[in-house]
Amino acid sequence: MKSLVFAPSFKKAFKNVTHRKPELVPIITETLKLLAENPFNPQLRSHKLKGRLAGSWSCTVAYDCRIIFSFEKNNEILLMDVGSHDDVY
């Protein structure tokens, strides 16, 4: 199991997203549990990013909601952003 580290940018984005769409809170929570257990769970559809986000990864929360993260040392996952496809890319 990996430990999740919340970047300040993720915390801010989480507040914004859940303020606009409070129904995403339990869905994001469940996604974070899956991510900590197995970042490559097929349900997450995790994939490596290119371009300005090269080196980072993305996973799907809901139809138009993504989490951007990266793998760090010491078995940690750094959560960097959450939001709609257009917001995070």
N, C-alpha and C positions, 0 to 999 in steps of 0.2 A: 504494500500500500504506500502510495506517495503522499507526501505532505503538501498542502496547498499554501502558497504564499500570495497574499493579496497586495498588489501594487496600489498606490494611491489613485492612479488613473482608473483601475478596475473599480475601486470603491465608489468613486465619483460617478462613473458610468452606470454602476449598479443602481445607485440612488435615482439617477435620471430615468433609467429604463423602468424601474419598478414604480416610480411616481406616475409615469404615463400609462403603464400597463401592470397594475398590481397582481393580476392573475398569473404573471410570469414568475413570481417569487417561489412557489413550490416547484415549478418546472426547473428553474435555474438551480435550486437547492438539490434536486434529484440528479441533475446533470453533473453538478460538482461532486456528488458522492460517487457517481459512476466514473468520473475522471480520476478521482483519487484511487479508486480500486483498480481500474485498468484503463489507461488513456487511449487504448486502441480497441475498446469495446465497439463492435460494429454499429451499435445503436447511436454512438456519438459521431460517426462519420468523420473522424479526425483526419486531417490532411495537412501537409507541409505547405507553407505559403511562399510566394515568390515576390519579386519586386521590392518595394520599400519595406515590406514586412518579412523579407527573406530571413530564414532562421527561426521564425516563429511558426506556430501551429494554430489551427482553427478546429473547433468542434461545433456541432449543431445542437442548439437548445430547442428551438421550435422552428417552424417554417421560415420565419424571417428574423431569427435571433441567433447570434453566434457568440462564442467565447474565444478570444485570442489568448494564447498562452505560449510559454516556452519551457523547455526542460532545463533545469539548473542542477548544480552539484548537490550532493547529499540527498539524492532521491526526492528532490523538490520540484514542484510545478509552479512557475510564476504566472499568476493570472494577470493579464495586462489590460484587457478591454472586454466589454460585453455590450451588445446592442444589435441593431438591425444590420443587415448585410451592407447597406450603404453607409451606415455610421462607422463601422469598424474597418472597412476596407478603404 
